[in-house]
């Protein structure tokens, strides 16, 4: 039923069983690192439920991808599928996407108005809230009211990296599903299908991505560029303070901080044998920065400190 989703067999099995039995939960929480298919699974879930061609209570077929419902969901124009995220908030506020740091109560109230309206053409309405951990307290309390008594025609999917960063009152009213990091073989096969590169490059990127297709894509796109790597630039070039601040800002803006640090760890280890005294403290700095990023510390601040410390070495 969910063949397009890489890995996540347990999640797919649970949702497939619920769809076929007609016992779909009204609130889910998809938990896992970035780039493992949480958002994509939510979209495929909505497609399967609302597909007009296949009856999923009788078959185990995937969404047809051809009916009007599937096409609208693919094109993000289905009137019953809603993304409650920073992009939607920026649209509602008529402001820049880059200025969005938290999901506000006004955005949740917009969602609640849509929740109260009956489906236009689908079987169920879907509301995909991401990142759920970025809701401020007022927004969380407002959402809780909806989760306590959701309409029968509504499915709410909260997407987050860590359930501990979401209020327990919301977690307890959601069916929590954990998304696992993908295996090297799965990522390698995906890279092989989507990029023209050597097997050695594929294995390197699959290893560096640490289970995230999102990071694998960023690394693969970066490898296609002819310019030197960031690690090489930091080793060989001089930078003004303004250059460093702009560099970290751009990387953080693209949500590429973790992939960037992983790539530098890989390259620094290759230099270790030749320059152990210099590279050892650099590797220690990189690993410390990676741990901070995994704990959701502000990416731009982590990169600022990392780049300045590396240049000092």
C-alpha positions as CSV (number, residue, x, y, z in Angstrom):
1,X,0.0,0.0,0.0
2,X,2.9,2.3,0.7
3,X,5.6,1.0,-1.7
4,X,6.9,4.5,-2.5
5,X,8.0,5.0,1.1
6,X,11.5,3.9,1.8
7,X,11.9,1.7,4.9
8,X,9.6,2.4,7.9
9,X,8.0,-1.1,7.6
10,X,6.4,-1.0,11.1
11,X,4.8,2.4,10.4
12,X,3.5,1.3,7.0
13,X,2.2,-1.9,8.5
14,X,0.3,-0.2,11.2
15,X,-1.3,2.5,8.9
16,X,-2.1,-0.1,6.3
17,X,-4.0,-2.2,8.9
18,X,-5.9,0.8,10.1
19,X,-6.9,1.9,6.6
20,X,-8.1,-1.6,5.6
21,X,-10.1,-2.0,8.9
22,X,-11.5,1.6,8.7
23,X,-10.1,2.3,12.2
24,X,-8.0,5.3,11.4
25,X,-6.9,7.4,14.4
26,X,-7.9,11.0,14.5
27,X,-4.5,12.2,15.7
28,X,-0.9,10.9,15.0
29,X,2.5,12.1,15.9
30,X,5.3,11.1,13.5
31,X,8.6,11.2,15.3
32,X,12.1,11.0,13.9
33,X,15.1,12.8,12.5
34,X,14.8,15.0,9.5
35,X,14.8,13.4,6.1
36,X,13.4,9.9,6.9
37,X,10.0,10.3,5.2
38,X,7.7,11.7,7.9
39,X,6.1,14.4,5.7
40,X,6.1,12.2,2.6
41,X,4.4,9.4,4.6
42,X,1.7,11.9,5.8
43,X,1.1,12.9,2.1
44,X,0.9,9.2,1.0
45,X,-1.4,8.5,3.8
46,X,-3.8,11.2,2.7
47,X,-3.5,10.0,-0.9
48,X,-4.4,6.4,0.0
49,X,-7.4,7.4,2.1
50,X,-8.8,9.8,-0.5
51,X,-7.9,8.0,-3.7
52,X,-11.0,7.5,-5.9
53,X,-9.8,4.6,-7.9
54,X,-8.8,2.0,-5.3
55,X,-10.8,0.5,-2.4
56,X,-8.2,0.0,0.3
57,X,-10.6,-2.0,2.5
58,X,-10.4,-4.8,-0.1
59,X,-7.0,-4.5,-1.6
60,X,-3.4,-3.7,-0.7
61,X,-2.8,-1.5,-3.8
62,X,-1.0,1.8,-3.6
63,X,-2.7,5.1,-4.4
64,X,-3.4,5.2,-8.1
65,X,-1.6,8.6,-8.7
66,X,-4.0,9.2,-11.6
67,X,-7.4,10.1,-10.2
68,X,-8.3,13.7,-9.6
69,X,-7.8,13.4,-5.9
70,X,-4.3,11.9,-6.2
71,X,-3.3,14.5,-8.7
72,X,-4.5,17.4,-6.6
73,X,-2.6,16.1,-3.5
74,X,0.5,15.7,-5.6
75,X,0.2,19.3,-6.8
76,X,-0.7,20.5,-3.3
77,X,-4.1,22.0,-4.3
78,X,-6.5,19.5,-2.7
79,X,-9.0,21.5,-0.6
80,X,-9.1,18.9,2.1
81,X,-5.3,18.5,2.7
82,X,-3.8,21.3,4.7
83,X,-0.2,21.9,5.7
84,X,0.1,24.0,8.9
85,X,3.7,25.0,8.8
86,X,6.0,28.0,8.5
87,X,5.2,28.4,4.8
88,X,1.4,28.7,5.6
89,X,2.1,31.0,8.5
90,X,4.2,33.3,6.3
91,X,1.4,33.3,3.8
92,X,-1.2,34.2,6.4
93,X,0.9,36.9,7.8
94,X,2.1,38.1,4.4
95,X,5.7,38.1,5.7
96,X,9.0,36.4,4.8
97,X,9.4,32.7,5.4
98,X,12.8,33.3,6.9
99,X,11.2,35.3,9.8
100,X,9.1,32.4,10.9
101,X,10.6,30.9,14.1
102,X,7.6,29.6,16.0
103,X,4.1,28.4,15.1
104,X,1.7,30.9,16.6
105,X,-1.8,30.7,18.0
106,X,-3.2,32.6,15.0
107,X,-2.0,29.9,12.7
108,X,-3.6,27.2,14.8
109,X,-6.9,29.2,14.9
110,X,-6.8,29.3,11.1
111,X,-6.5,25.5,11.2
112,X,-9.4,25.2,13.6
113,X,-11.6,27.1,11.3
114,X,-10.8,24.7,8.5
115,X,-11.3,21.7,10.9
116,X,-14.8,22.9,11.6
117,X,-15.8,22.9,7.9
118,X,-16.9,19.6,6.3
119,X,-14.8,17.9,3.6
120,X,-15.2,19.5,0.2
121,X,-14.5,16.4,-1.9
122,X,-12.3,13.9,0.0
123,X,-13.3,11.1,2.4
124,X,-11.2,12.7,5.2
125,X,-9.6,16.0,5.9
126,X,-5.9,15.9,6.7
127,X,-4.0,18.6,8.7
128,X,-0.2,18.1,8.7
129,X,1.4,20.3,11.5
130,X,5.2,20.7,11.1
131,X,7.4,21.3,13.1
132,X,5.1,20.5,16.0
133,X,7.9,21.2,18.5
134,X,7.9,24.9,17.4
135,X,4.4,25.7,18.6
136,X,4.5,28.3,21.3
137,X,2.5,27.7,24.5
138,X,-0.6,29.6,23.3
139,X,-0.6,27.6,20.1
140,X,-0.1,24.3,21.9
141,X,-3.0,25.0,24.3
142,X,-5.2,26.0,21.4
143,X,-4.4,22.8,19.5
144,X,-5.1,20.7,22.6
145,X,-8.8,21.8,22.5
146,X,-9.1,20.4,18.9
147,X,-7.3,17.2,19.8
148,X,-9.8,16.6,22.7
149,X,-12.8,16.6,20.4
150,X,-11.7,16.3,16.7
151,X,-14.5,15.9,14.1
152,X,-14.9,12.4,12.7
153,X,-13.9,13.5,9.2
154,X,-10.5,14.9,10.3
155,X,-7.0,13.4,10.7
156,X,-4.3,15.5,12.4
157,X,-0.7,14.5,11.9
158,X,1.9,16.2,14.0
159,X,5.5,16.0,12.8
160,X,8.4,16.4,15.2
161,X,12.0,15.3,15.7
162,X,11.5,14.5,19.4
163,X,8.3,13.8,21.2
164,X,9.8,15.1,24.4
165,X,9.8,18.6,22.9
166,X,6.0,18.6,22.5
167,X,3.7,19.0,25.6
168,X,2.8,15.7,27.1
169,X,-0.9,16.6,27.0
170,X,-0.6,16.7,23.2
171,X,1.5,13.5,23.0
172,X,-1.0,11.6,25.1
173,X,-3.8,12.4,22.7
174,X,-1.9,11.3,19.6
175,X,-0.9,7.9,18.3
176,X,2.9,8.1,18.3
177,X,4.8,6.5,15.4
178,X,8.6,6.4,15.5
179,X,10.4,6.7,12.1
180,X,13.8,5.0,12.1
181,X,17.0,6.2,10.3
182,X,17.2,4.5,6.9
183,X,19.8,1.8,6.2
184,X,22.9,2.4,4.0
185,X,21.6,0.0,1.4
186,X,18.3,1.8,1.2
187,X,20.0,5.2,0.8
188,X,22.5,3.8,-1.7
189,X,19.8,2.3,-3.9
190,X,17.9,5.6,-3.8
191,X,21.1,7.6,-4.8
192,X,21.7,5.1,-7.6
193,X,18.2,5.7,-8.9
194,X,18.4,9.5,-8.7
195,X,22.0,10.5,-9.4
196,X,24.8,9.6,-11.8
197,X,27.9,9.1,-9.7
198,X,30.4,6.4,-8.9
199,X,29.7,3.6,-6.4
200,X,32.5,5.0,-4.2
201,X,30.7,8.4,-4.1
202,X,27.4,6.7,-3.4
203,X,28.8,4.7,-0.5
204,X,30.5,7.8,1.0
205,X,27.3,9.9,0.8
206,X,25.2,7.0,2.2
207,X,27.5,6.7,5.1
208,X,27.7,10.4,5.8
209,X,23.9,10.9,5.7
210,X,23.4,8.8,8.8
211,X,20.0,7.5,7.8
212,X,18.5,10.6,6.3
213,X,17.5,10.8,2.7
214,X,17.2,14.6,3.1
215,X,20.9,14.8,4.1
216,X,21.9,12.4,1.3
217,X,20.2,14.6,-1.2
218,X,21.9,17.7,0.1
219,X,25.3,16.0,0.0
220,X,24.7,14.6,-3.5
221,X,23.7,18.0,-4.8
222,X,26.8,19.5,-3.2
223,X,29.1,16.9,-4.7
224,X,27.9,17.8,-8.2
225,X,29.3,21.3,-7.8
226,X,32.8,21.9,-9.1
227,X,33.8,24.3,-6.3
228,X,36.1,23.1,-3.4
229,X,34.5,21.7,-0.3
230,X,33.9,23.9,2.8
231,X,36.5,21.9,4.8
232,X,39.1,22.6,2.0
233,X,38.2,26.3,2.0
234,X,38.5,26.6,5.8
235,X,41.9,25.0,5.6
236,X,43.3,27.1,2.8
237,X,41.6,30.5,2.6
238,X,41.4,33.6,4.7
239,X,38.0,34.9,5.9
240,X,36.7,38.2,7.2
241,X,34.4,38.0,10.2
242,X,31.5,39.1,8.0
243,X,32.3,36.2,5.6
244,X,32.0,33.7,8.4
245,X,28.8,35.1,9.7
246,X,27.2,35.2,6.2
247,X,28.4,31.6,5.5
248,X,26.9,30.2,8.7
249,X,23.7,32.1,8.1
250,X,23.3,30.7,4.6
251,X,23.9,27.1,5.7
252,X,21.5,27.4,8.6
253,X,18.9,29.0,6.3
254,X,19.0,25.9,4.0
255,X,18.7,23.5,7.0
256,X,22.0,22.0,5.9
257,X,24.0,22.4,9.1
258,X,24.1,18.8,10.1
259,X,25.0,17.6,6.6
260,X,27.7,20.2,6.4
261,X,29.2,19.1,9.7
262,X,29.0,15.5,8.8
263,X,30.9,16.2,5.5
264,X,33.6,18.1,7.4
265,X,34.0,15.2,9.9
266,X,34.5,12.8,7.0
267,X,37.1,15.0,5.3
268,X,38.9,15.9,8.5
269,X,39.4,12.2,9.4
270,X,41.1,11.7,6.0
271,X,43.6,14.5,7.0
272,X,44.2,13.1,10.5
273,X,47.1,10.8,9.6
274,X,49.1,13.6,8.0
275,X,48.4,16.3,10.6
276,X,47.3,14.5,13.8
277,X,48.2,17.4,16.2
278,X,46.2,20.0,14.3
279,X,43.3,17.8,13.1
280,X,42.5,16.0,16.4
281,X,41.2,19.2,18.1
282,X,39.3,20.1,14.9
283,X,37.6,16.7,14.9
284,X,36.7,17.2,18.6
285,X,35.1,20.6,17.7
286,X,33.2,19.1,14.8
287,X,31.8,16.2,16.9
288,X,30.8,18.6,19.7
289,X,29.0,20.8,17.2
290,X,27.2,17.8,15.8
291,X,26.0,16.8,19.2
292,X,24.7,20.4,19.7
293,X,22.8,20.3,16.4
294,X,21.2,17.0,17.3
295,X,20.0,18.6,20.5
296,X,18.3,21.3,18.4
297,X,20.6,24.1,19.5
298,X,20.4,27.1,17.2
299,X,22.2,26.0,14.0
300,X,23.6,29.4,13.0
301,X,25.0,30.0,16.5
302,X,26.6,26.5,16.5
303,X,28.2,27.1,13.0
304,X,29.4,30.6,14.0
305,X,31.3,29.2,16.9
306,X,32.5,26.2,15.0
307,X,33.9,28.2,12.0
308,X,35.7,30.8,14.2
309,X,37.2,28.0,16.4
310,X,38.4,26.1,13.4
311,X,40.0,29.1,11.9
312,X,41.8,29.8,15.2
313,X,43.3,26.3,14.9
